Amino acid sequence: MPFQPLDPLLHSELRLAVMSLLISTEEAEFPYIKEQTGATAGNLSVQIDKLSAAGYIEVEKTFKGKRPCTLCRITPAGLKAFEDYVEALKGYLKVNIK
């Protein structure tokens, strides 16, 4: 059985980490994602933009008082892409012992 292709968008350590965080929470603020991933603000911003452009996450820019607040949420398409990625990855990790 041939290997399933891995989604190149999710096959990036930081983008995969962002998706993994968003899978387990309804939404997450930018500083929380930055803290959990250890990414720089600039790099994280670029990767969030890529995930958003692909329709995998939605980004909402609001304010908390006078401070800007960026919220990220996984979309149904993002959830499906993540699940497909995990299933494809399992195929690479499967070991048949007889």
Backbone as CSV, one residue per row, in Angstrom:
resi,resn,N_x,N_y,N_z,CA_x,CA_y,CA_z,C_x,C_y,C_z
1,MET,0.841,-1.186,0.000,0.000,0.000,0.000,0.888,1.252,0.000
2,PRO,0.678,2.154,-0.948,1.533,3.342,-1.020,1.268,4.297,0.154
3,PHE,2.276,5.084,0.435,2.132,6.085,1.495,1.193,7.190,1.031
4,GLN,0.358,7.665,1.945,-0.514,8.803,1.652,0.326,10.080,1.716
5,PRO,0.069,11.029,0.841,0.833,12.275,0.900,0.522,13.050,2.185
6,LEU,1.543,13.710,2.717,1.369,14.548,3.904,1.118,15.983,3.456
7,ASP,0.131,16.612,4.048,-0.213,17.999,3.728,1.004,18.882,3.998
8,PRO,1.596,19.483,2.958,2.804,20.288,3.173,2.563,21.490,4.086
9,LEU,1.341,21.995,4.115,1.041,23.130,4.983,1.126,22.731,6.458
10,LEU,0.716,21.493,6.755,0.758,21.027,8.140,2.089,20.363,8.484
11,HIS,2.893,20.104,7.473,4.168,19.419,7.707,5.269,20.414,8.068
12,SER,4.897,21.416,8.805,5.809,22.426,9.334,5.646,22.385,10.847
13,GLU,6.741,22.345,11.554,6.688,22.185,13.010,5.799,23.230,13.681
14,LEU,5.961,24.495,13.324,5.205,25.555,13.987,3.728,25.518,13.600
15,ARG,3.434,25.325,12.315,2.028,25.271,11.909,1.331,24.057,12.525
16,LEU,2.037,22.931,12.603,1.480,21.743,13.230,1.227,21.992,14.722
17,ALA,2.131,22.692,15.376,1.966,23.023,16.797,0.750,23.932,16.999
18,VAL,0.583,24.915,16.135,-0.572,25.823,16.238,-1.864,25.026,16.086
19,MET,-1.921,24.173,15.080,-3.120,23.365,14.846,-3.381,22.435,16.040
20,SER,-2.336,21.844,16.583,-2.483,20.945,17.735,-3.059,21.681,18.938
21,LEU,-2.604,22.906,19.158,-3.144,23.708,20.264,-4.618,24.027,20.036
22,LEU,-4.950,24.406,18.804,-6.322,24.818,18.522,-7.299,23.643,18.509
23,ILE,-6.801,22.443,18.260,-7.650,21.244,18.309,-8.202,21.060,19.722
24,SER,-7.385,21.359,20.717,-7.762,21.064,22.098,-8.455,22.225,22.812
25,THR,-8.666,23.325,22.117,-9.318,24.469,22.747,-10.267,25.129,21.752
26,GLU,-11.281,25.757,22.246,-12.252,26.402,21.365,-11.609,27.552,20.595
27,GLU,-10.808,28.332,21.288,-10.081,29.441,20.670,-8.868,29.758,21.531
28,ALA,-7.898,30.425,20.921,-6.694,30.784,21.670,-6.227,32.167,21.228
29,GLU,-5.734,32.916,22.195,-5.196,34.238,21.909,-3.752,34.106,21.440
30,PHE,-3.332,35.063,20.628,-1.996,35.075,20.048,-0.898,34.914,21.104
31,PRO,-0.929,35.678,22.222,0.148,35.527,23.215,0.242,34.107,23.802
32,TYR,-0.905,33.463,23.976,-0.913,32.091,24.496,-0.244,31.152,23.494
33,ILE,-0.606,31.274,22.232,-0.006,30.425,21.195,1.494,30.686,21.118
34,LYS,1.869,31.942,21.195,3.288,32.324,21.141,4.047,31.696,22.312
35,GLU,3.465,31.768,23.496,4.107,31.205,24.691,4.233,29.683,24.587
36,GLN,3.169,29.028,24.152,3.154,27.566,24.085,4.104,27.025,23.012
37,THR,4.259,27.744,21.922,5.096,27.262,20.816,6.542,27.739,20.929
38,GLY,6.764,28.796,21.688,8.114,29.349,21.788,8.545,30.099,20.531
39,ALA,7.582,30.424,19.680,7.878,31.111,18.421,8.050,32.607,18.647
40,THR,8.727,33.245,17.722,8.793,34.704,17.755,7.461,35.239,17.234
41,ALA,7.122,36.448,17.617,5.855,37.038,17.184,5.789,37.135,15.661
42,GLY,6.888,37.528,15.040,6.909,37.683,13.578,6.697,36.364,12.864
43,ASN,7.424,35.335,13.272,7.295,34.031,12.633,5.904,33.454,12.866
44,LEU,5.398,33.555,14.072,4.070,33.033,14.378,3.014,33.741,13.543
45,SER,3.134,35.031,13.415,2.185,35.808,12.626,2.150,35.329,11.170
46,VAL,3.324,35.089,10.592,3.410,34.603,9.209,2.747,33.237,9.084
47,GLN,3.007,32.347,10.028,2.450,30.991,9.958,0.931,30.996,10.179
48,ILE,0.454,31.851,11.063,-0.992,31.989,11.276,-1.647,32.511,10.005
49,ASP,-1.002,33.461,9.333,-1.541,33.983,8.071,-1.648,32.869,7.027
50,LYS,-0.652,31.985,6.966,-0.681,30.877,6.004,-1.827,29.915,6.313
51,LEU,-2.008,29.588,7.588,-3.102,28.693,7.982,-4.463,29.340,7.718
52,SER,-4.550,30.624,7.952,-5.785,31.358,7.713,-6.094,31.424,6.214
53,ALA,-5.097,31.703,5.399,-5.284,31.780,3.943,-5.751,30.437,3.374
54,ALA,-5.322,29.337,3.999,-5.721,28.007,3.551,-7.119,27.637,4.051
55,GLY,-7.680,28.454,4.941,-8.997,28.164,5.491,-8.962,27.185,6.643
56,TYR,-7.771,26.908,7.187,-7.634,25.956,8.288,-7.960,26.579,9.636
57,ILE,-7.743,27.877,9.760,-8.097,28.589,10.989,-8.771,29.899,10.615
58,GLU,-9.523,30.436,11.562,-10.051,31.784,11.377,-9.424,32.670,12.437
59,VAL,-9.152,33.887,12.035,-8.480,34.845,12.911,-9.426,36.023,13.115
60,GLU,-9.648,36.356,14.374,-10.505,37.486,14.717,-9.676,38.503,15.488
61,LYS,-9.639,39.713,14.967,-8.893,40.782,15.642,-9.904,41.668,16.361
62,THR,-9.760,41.705,17.684,-10.674,42.494,18.510,-9.846,43.349,19.468
63,PHE,-10.509,43.895,20.450,-9.820,44.653,21.488,-10.274,44.179,22.851
64,LYS,-9.340,44.166,23.802,-9.650,43.964,25.223,-9.350,45.300,25.867
65,GLY,-10.417,46.052,26.122,-10.193,47.426,26.560,-9.604,48.186,25.379
66,LYS,-8.424,48.752,25.567,-7.753,49.481,24.483,-6.646,48.665,23.840
67,ARG,-6.470,47.441,24.312,-5.388,46.593,23.793,-5.905,45.686,22.679
68,PRO,-5.137,45.591,21.581,-5.544,44.668,20.515,-5.476,43.220,20.993
69,CYS,-6.384,42.407,20.490,-6.457,40.999,20.868,-6.721,40.181,19.602
70,THR,-5.839,39.235,19.315,-5.999,38.368,18.150,-6.408,36.980,18.633
71,LEU,-7.574,36.528,18.194,-8.095,35.214,18.554,-8.011,34.290,17.347
72,CYS,-7.606,33.064,17.581,-7.523,32.063,16.515,-8.430,30.891,16.863
73,ARG,-9.127,30.371,15.845,-10.004,29.208,15.998,-9.782,28.282,14.815
74,ILE,-9.834,26.988,15.071,-9.727,26.016,13.985,-11.082,25.964,13.272
75,THR,-11.050,25.803,11.961,-12.279,25.695,11.172,-12.602,24.213,10.938
76,PRO,-13.812,23.914,10.484,-14.114,22.519,10.130,-13.143,21.976,9.065
77,ALA,-12.783,22.808,8.103,-11.809,22.380,7.076,-10.448,22.114,7.712
78,GLY,-10.069,22.922,8.687,-8.803,22.729,9.380,-8.801,21.457,10.204
79,LEU,-9.923,21.190,10.842,-10.055,19.964,11.634,-9.924,18.742,10.731
80,LYS,-10.600,18.767,9.584,-10.531,17.649,8.636,-9.109,17.482,8.114
81,ALA,-8.448,18.590,7.769,-7.068,18.524,7.269,-6.138,17.938,8.326
82,PHE,-6.332,18.342,9.578,-5.508,17.834,10.673,-5.726,16.339,10.860
83,GLU,-6.994,15.921,10.862,-7.309,14.500,11.029,-6.727,13.681,9.875
84,ASP,-6.836,14.198,8.647,-6.268,13.505,7.478,-4.748,13.406,7.594
85,TYR,-4.137,14.467,8.072,-2.677,14.491,8.241,-2.246,13.424,9.251
86,VAL,-2.951,13.366,10.376,-2.623,12.389,11.419,-2.786,10.966,10.877
87,GLU,-3.862,10.711,10.141,-4.081,9.378,9.575,-2.984,9.017,8.576
88,ALA,-2.605,9.966,7.729,-1.529,9.715,6.761,-0.220,9.437,7.496
89,LEU,0.053,10.186,8.544,1.275,10.008,9.317,1.317,8.630,9.970
90,LYS,0.168,8.153,10.419,0.099,6.812,11.020,0.565,5.758,10.030
91,GLY,0.278,5.974,8.759,0.718,5.040,7.730,2.233,4.968,7.630
92,TYR,2.895,6.082,7.874,4.357,6.118,7.848,4.941,5.441,9.077
93,LEU,4.194,5.449,10.169,4.697,4.932,11.430,4.320,3.477,11.683
94,LYS,3.421,2.960,10.869,2.925,1.596,11.074,4.041,0.575,10.853
95,VAL,4.142,-0.324,11.796,5.143,-1.401,11.697,4.360,-2.716,11.791
96,ASN,4.516,-3.545,10.787,3.845,-4.846,10.796,4.791,-5.901,11.330
97,ILE,4.457,-6.450,12.471,5.282,-7.494,13.084,4.467,-8.779,13.033
98,LYS,5.060,-9.783,12.440,4.347,-11.060,12.320,5.101,-12.154,13.020
